């Protein structure tokens, strides 16, 4: 497990799948994901079996927050598409438990994951894409050090219209500088 202050990242278990399906079938949760169709338990079980065959560093992790003596799953995240030569990967995150939205858990989870990416996985660059219609996520990414790199114009179709997809990234050197300045 990867521990932070009152938050941890752990490997997903088969028992997590019903929770994931419930989150992904909630239209509000799915709103800012690339998914647009409902998900069945059978599809999630197929995803899980396929995921287990992937290298451990590319497998998603469950985000849990500590409440007294319990750990509560609130979402999942991972760094995918690892490029071994360029030491880069792409971040994806979902806070599925809406009771934990707007409370800073996404920010803290990403900070923890970036520490893991740069200090353990030896990545140099972590990128992501985000829909222009998701200002909450954009602010979160900016807060943890992601820099805007560009825009794919009208690259995603959502709710009857085409929207821009923003590209952002953070480099190990930028993260190292910003994390050392935060601790002073």
SEKEDREN-653767 format. One record per residue (C-alpha): chain; residue in one letter; y negated, z negated, x negated. Coordinates in nm, 2 decimals. Last residue first. Example, Ala and Ser with C-alpha at 12.3 -4.5 7.8 and 13.67 -1.06 7.14 Angstrom:
2
<miba mol="A" type="S" c2="0.11" c3="-0.71" c1="-1.37"/>
<miba mol="A" type="A" c2="0.45" c3="-0.78" c1="-1.23"/>
//
This chain:
184
<miba mol="A" type="X" c2="-2.47" c3="-0.38" c1="-0.95"/>
<miba mol="A" type="X" c2="-2.15" c3="-0.29" c1="-0.75"/>
<miba mol="A" type="X" c2="-2.32" c3="0.00" c1="-0.56"/>
<miba mol="A" type="X" c2="-2.45" c3="0.15" c1="-0.89"/>
<miba mol="A" type="X" c2="-2.10" c3="0.16" c1="-1.03"/>
<miba mol="A" type="X" c2="-1.97" c3="0.33" c1="-0.71"/>
<miba mol="A" type="X" c2="-2.25" c3="0.59" c1="-0.72"/>
<miba mol="A" type="X" c2="-2.19" c3="0.69" c1="-1.08"/>
<miba mol="A" type="X" c2="-1.81" c3="0.70" c1="-1.05"/>
<miba mol="A" type="X" c2="-1.83" c3="0.90" c1="-0.73"/>
<miba mol="A" type="X" c2="-2.06" c3="1.16" c1="-0.88"/>
<miba mol="A" type="X" c2="-1.84" c3="1.19" c1="-1.19"/>
<miba mol="A" type="X" c2="-1.52" c3="1.21" c1="-0.98"/>
<miba mol="A" type="X" c2="-1.68" c3="1.49" c1="-0.77"/>
<miba mol="A" type="X" c2="-1.76" c3="1.48" c1="-0.40"/>
<miba mol="A" type="X" c2="-1.73" c3="1.77" c1="-0.16"/>
<miba mol="A" type="X" c2="-1.88" c3="1.92" c1="0.16"/>
<miba mol="A" type="X" c2="-1.82" c3="2.23" c1="0.36"/>
<miba mol="A" type="X" c2="-1.98" c3="2.27" c1="0.70"/>
<miba mol="A" type="X" c2="-1.81" c3="2.46" c1="0.99"/>
<miba mol="A" type="X" c2="-2.05" c3="2.64" c1="1.22"/>
<miba mol="A" type="X" c2="-1.98" c3="2.67" c1="1.59"/>
<miba mol="A" type="X" c2="-1.86" c3="2.94" c1="1.82"/>
<miba mol="A" type="X" c2="-1.88" c3="2.88" c1="2.19"/>
<miba mol="A" type="X" c2="-1.67" c3="2.81" c1="2.49"/>
<miba mol="A" type="X" c2="-1.59" c3="2.45" c1="2.42"/>
<miba mol="A" type="X" c2="-1.49" c3="2.51" c1="2.06"/>
<miba mol="A" type="X" c2="-1.44" c3="2.82" c1="1.85"/>
<miba mol="A" type="X" c2="-1.47" c3="2.76" c1="1.48"/>
<miba mol="A" type="X" c2="-1.60" c3="2.98" c1="1.20"/>
<miba mol="A" type="X" c2="-1.94" c3="3.04" c1="1.36"/>
<miba mol="A" type="X" c2="-2.10" c3="3.04" c1="1.01"/>
<miba mol="A" type="X" c2="-1.90" c3="2.89" c1="0.73"/>
<miba mol="A" type="X" c2="-2.16" c3="2.66" c1="0.58"/>
<miba mol="A" type="X" c2="-2.21" c3="2.54" c1="0.23"/>
<miba mol="A" type="X" c2="-2.18" c3="2.28" c1="-0.04"/>
<miba mol="A" type="X" c2="-2.31" c3="1.97" c1="0.12"/>
<miba mol="A" type="X" c2="-2.26" c3="1.67" c1="-0.10"/>
<miba mol="A" type="X" c2="-2.01" c3="1.39" c1="-0.03"/>
<miba mol="A" type="X" c2="-2.12" c3="1.05" c1="-0.17"/>
<miba mol="A" type="X" c2="-1.99" c3="0.78" c1="0.06"/>
<miba mol="A" type="X" c2="-2.30" c3="0.79" c1="0.29"/>
<miba mol="A" type="X" c2="-2.30" c3="1.17" c1="0.31"/>
<miba mol="A" type="X" c2="-1.94" c3="1.16" c1="0.45"/>
<miba mol="A" type="X" c2="-2.04" c3="0.90" c1="0.70"/>
<miba mol="A" type="X" c2="-2.35" c3="1.08" c1="0.81"/>
<miba mol="A" type="X" c2="-2.14" c3="1.40" c1="0.86"/>
<miba mol="A" type="X" c2="-1.88" c3="1.21" c1="1.05"/>
<miba mol="A" type="X" c2="-2.14" c3="1.08" c1="1.30"/>
<miba mol="A" type="X" c2="-2.31" c3="1.42" c1="1.32"/>
<miba mol="A" type="X" c2="-2.00" c3="1.60" c1="1.45"/>
<miba mol="A" type="X" c2="-2.12" c3="1.92" c1="1.61"/>
<miba mol="A" type="X" c2="-2.16" c3="2.09" c1="1.27"/>
<miba mol="A" type="X" c2="-1.78" c3="2.07" c1="1.24"/>
<miba mol="A" type="X" c2="-1.65" c3="1.92" c1="0.92"/>
<miba mol="A" type="X" c2="-1.47" c3="2.06" c1="0.62"/>
<miba mol="A" type="X" c2="-1.36" c3="1.85" c1="0.33"/>
<miba mol="A" type="X" c2="-1.36" c3="1.84" c1="-0.05"/>
<miba mol="A" type="X" c2="-1.23" c3="1.60" c1="-0.31"/>
<miba mol="A" type="X" c2="-1.30" c3="1.70" c1="-0.68"/>
<miba mol="A" type="X" c2="-1.18" c3="1.56" c1="-1.01"/>
<miba mol="A" type="X" c2="-0.85" c3="1.42" c1="-0.90"/>
<miba mol="A" type="X" c2="-0.67" c3="1.18" c1="-1.13"/>
<miba mol="A" type="X" c2="-0.43" c3="1.06" c1="-0.86"/>
<miba mol="A" type="X" c2="-0.49" c3="0.69" c1="-0.94"/>
<miba mol="A" type="X" c2="-0.85" c3="0.64" c1="-1.02"/>
<miba mol="A" type="X" c2="-1.01" c3="0.94" c1="-0.86"/>
<miba mol="A" type="X" c2="-0.80" c3="0.99" c1="-0.55"/>
<miba mol="A" type="X" c2="-0.73" c3="0.62" c1="-0.50"/>
<miba mol="A" type="X" c2="-1.10" c3="0.53" c1="-0.53"/>
<miba mol="A" type="X" c2="-1.17" c3="0.81" c1="-0.29"/>
<miba mol="A" type="X" c2="-0.92" c3="0.68" c1="-0.04"/>
<miba mol="A" type="X" c2="-1.08" c3="0.33" c1="-0.05"/>
<miba mol="A" type="X" c2="-1.43" c3="0.48" c1="0.00"/>
<miba mol="A" type="X" c2="-1.29" c3="0.70" c1="0.28"/>
<miba mol="A" type="X" c2="-1.14" c3="0.40" c1="0.46"/>
<miba mol="A" type="X" c2="-1.46" c3="0.20" c1="0.43"/>
<miba mol="A" type="X" c2="-1.66" c3="0.48" c1="0.58"/>
<miba mol="A" type="X" c2="-1.42" c3="0.54" c1="0.86"/>
<miba mol="A" type="X" c2="-1.41" c3="0.16" c1="0.93"/>
<miba mol="A" type="X" c2="-1.79" c3="0.13" c1="0.96"/>
<miba mol="A" type="X" c2="-1.79" c3="0.00" c1="1.31"/>
<miba mol="A" type="X" c2="-1.89" c3="0.31" c1="1.50"/>
<miba mol="A" type="X" c2="-1.53" c3="0.37" c1="1.63"/>
<miba mol="A" type="X" c2="-1.29" c3="0.08" c1="1.61"/>
<miba mol="A" type="X" c2="-1.22" c3="0.05" c1="1.99"/>
<miba mol="A" type="X" c2="-1.17" c3="0.43" c1="1.98"/>
<miba mol="A" type="X" c2="-0.83" c3="0.39" c1="1.81"/>
<miba mol="A" type="X" c2="-0.77" c3="0.74" c1="1.67"/>
<miba mol="A" type="X" c2="-0.99" c3="0.72" c1="1.36"/>
<miba mol="A" type="X" c2="-0.89" c3="1.05" c1="1.21"/>
<miba mol="A" type="X" c2="-0.94" c3="1.16" c1="0.85"/>
<miba mol="A" type="X" c2="-0.88" c3="1.47" c1="0.64"/>
<miba mol="A" type="X" c2="-0.97" c3="1.51" c1="0.27"/>
<miba mol="A" type="X" c2="-0.90" c3="1.82" c1="0.07"/>
<miba mol="A" type="X" c2="-0.77" c3="1.82" c1="-0.28"/>
<miba mol="A" type="X" c2="-0.87" c3="1.89" c1="-0.64"/>
<miba mol="A" type="X" c2="-0.74" c3="1.85" c1="-0.99"/>
<miba mol="A" type="X" c2="-0.82" c3="2.21" c1="-1.09"/>
<miba mol="A" type="X" c2="-0.48" c3="2.29" c1="-1.23"/>
<miba mol="A" type="X" c2="-0.28" c3="2.07" c1="-0.99"/>
<miba mol="A" type="X" c2="-0.45" c3="2.19" c1="-0.67"/>
<miba mol="A" type="X" c2="-0.36" c3="1.94" c1="-0.40"/>
<miba mol="A" type="X" c2="-0.38" c3="2.10" c1="-0.06"/>
<miba mol="A" type="X" c2="-0.40" c3="1.76" c1="0.13"/>
<miba mol="A" type="X" c2="-0.57" c3="1.43" c1="0.09"/>
<miba mol="A" type="X" c2="-0.48" c3="1.20" c1="0.37"/>
<miba mol="A" type="X" c2="-0.60" c3="1.00" c1="0.66"/>
<miba mol="A" type="X" c2="-0.48" c3="0.80" c1="0.95"/>
<miba mol="A" type="X" c2="-0.61" c3="0.59" c1="1.24"/>
<miba mol="A" type="X" c2="-0.66" c3="0.24" c1="1.38"/>
<miba mol="A" type="X" c2="-0.34" c3="0.06" c1="1.29"/>
<miba mol="A" type="X" c2="-0.40" c3="-0.32" c1="1.33"/>
<miba mol="A" type="X" c2="-0.28" c3="-0.56" c1="1.05"/>
<miba mol="A" type="X" c2="-0.23" c3="-0.91" c1="1.18"/>
<miba mol="A" type="X" c2="-0.30" c3="-1.25" c1="1.02"/>
<miba mol="A" type="X" c2="-0.66" c3="-1.27" c1="1.14"/>
<miba mol="A" type="X" c2="-0.76" c3="-0.92" c1="1.22"/>
<miba mol="A" type="X" c2="-0.70" c3="-0.69" c1="0.92"/>
<miba mol="A" type="X" c2="-0.76" c3="-0.32" c1="0.95"/>
<miba mol="A" type="X" c2="-0.50" c3="-0.05" c1="0.92"/>
<miba mol="A" type="X" c2="-0.54" c3="0.32" c1="0.82"/>
<miba mol="A" type="X" c2="-0.21" c3="0.50" c1="0.81"/>
<miba mol="A" type="X" c2="-0.16" c3="0.73" c1="0.52"/>
<miba mol="A" type="X" c2="-0.10" c3="1.11" c1="0.50"/>
<miba mol="A" type="X" c2="0.15" c3="1.26" c1="0.26"/>
<miba mol="A" type="X" c2="0.00" c3="1.47" c1="-0.03"/>
<miba mol="A" type="X" c2="0.06" c3="1.21" c1="-0.30"/>
<miba mol="A" type="X" c2="0.41" c3="1.15" c1="-0.18"/>
<miba mol="A" type="X" c2="0.52" c3="1.51" c1="-0.24"/>
<miba mol="A" type="X" c2="0.62" c3="1.68" c1="0.09"/>
<miba mol="A" type="X" c2="0.97" c3="1.63" c1="0.24"/>
<miba mol="A" type="X" c2="0.86" c3="1.34" c1="0.45"/>
<miba mol="A" type="X" c2="0.59" c3="1.56" c1="0.61"/>
<miba mol="A" type="X" c2="0.85" c3="1.80" c1="0.75"/>
<miba mol="A" type="X" c2="1.04" c3="1.51" c1="0.92"/>
<miba mol="A" type="X" c2="0.71" c3="1.37" c1="1.05"/>
<miba mol="A" type="X" c2="0.58" c3="1.71" c1="1.18"/>
<miba mol="A" type="X" c2="0.91" c3="1.76" c1="1.37"/>
<miba mol="A" type="X" c2="0.88" c3="1.41" c1="1.52"/>
<miba mol="A" type="X" c2="0.52" c3="1.50" c1="1.62"/>
<miba mol="A" type="X" c2="0.64" c3="1.82" c1="1.79"/>
<miba mol="A" type="X" c2="0.91" c3="1.63" c1="1.98"/>
<miba mol="A" type="X" c2="0.66" c3="1.36" c1="2.09"/>
<miba mol="A" type="X" c2="0.45" c3="1.64" c1="2.25"/>
<miba mol="A" type="X" c2="0.10" c3="1.74" c1="2.15"/>
<miba mol="A" type="X" c2="-0.18" c3="1.86" c1="2.38"/>
<miba mol="A" type="X" c2="-0.37" c3="2.17" c1="2.26"/>
<miba mol="A" type="X" c2="-0.70" c3="2.20" c1="2.08"/>
<miba mol="A" type="X" c2="-0.63" c3="2.07" c1="1.73"/>
<miba mol="A" type="X" c2="-0.89" c3="2.14" c1="1.47"/>
<miba mol="A" type="X" c2="-1.02" c3="1.79" c1="1.50"/>
<miba mol="A" type="X" c2="-1.36" c3="1.69" c1="1.63"/>
<miba mol="A" type="X" c2="-1.28" c3="1.67" c1="2.00"/>
<miba mol="A" type="X" c2="-0.92" c3="1.55" c1="1.95"/>
<miba mol="A" type="X" c2="-1.03" c3="1.18" c1="1.97"/>
<miba mol="A" type="X" c2="-1.23" c3="1.25" c1="2.29"/>
<miba mol="A" type="X" c2="-0.95" c3="1.47" c1="2.44"/>
<miba mol="A" type="X" c2="-0.69" c3="1.19" c1="2.39"/>
<miba mol="A" type="X" c2="-0.36" c3="1.37" c1="2.32"/>
<miba mol="A" type="X" c2="-0.40" c3="1.31" c1="1.95"/>
<miba mol="A" type="X" c2="-0.44" c3="0.94" c1="1.99"/>
<miba mol="A" type="X" c2="-0.14" c3="0.91" c1="2.22"/>
<miba mol="A" type="X" c2="0.07" c3="1.12" c1="1.99"/>
<miba mol="A" type="X" c2="-0.03" c3="0.91" c1="1.69"/>
<miba mol="A" type="X" c2="0.06" c3="0.59" c1="1.87"/>
<miba mol="A" type="X" c2="0.40" c3="0.73" c1="1.97"/>
<miba mol="A" type="X" c2="0.46" c3="0.84" c1="1.61"/>
<miba mol="A" type="X" c2="0.39" c3="0.50" c1="1.44"/>
<miba mol="A" type="X" c2="0.75" c3="0.38" c1="1.48"/>
<miba mol="A" type="X" c2="0.86" c3="0.67" c1="1.26"/>
<miba mol="A" type="X" c2="0.67" c3="0.50" c1="0.97"/>
<miba mol="A" type="X" c2="0.35" c3="0.62" c1="0.81"/>
<miba mol="A" type="X" c2="0.28" c3="0.51" c1="0.45"/>
<miba mol="A" type="X" c2="0.00" c3="0.25" c1="0.41"/>
<miba mol="A" type="X" c2="-0.37" c3="0.23" c1="0.37"/>
<miba mol="A" type="X" c2="-0.54" c3="-0.10" c1="0.39"/>
<miba mol="A" type="X" c2="-0.85" c3="-0.27" c1="0.52"/>
<miba mol="A" type="X" c2="-1.00" c3="-0.62" c1="0.52"/>
<miba mol="A" type="X" c2="-1.16" c3="-0.55" c1="0.18"/>
<miba mol="A" type="X" c2="-0.95" c3="-0.28" c1="0.02"/>
<miba mol="A" type="X" c2="-0.57" c3="-0.25" c1="-0.03"/>
<miba mol="A" type="X" c2="-0.36" c3="0.05" c1="-0.10"/>
<miba mol="A" type="X" c2="0.00" c3="0.00" c1="0.00"/>
//
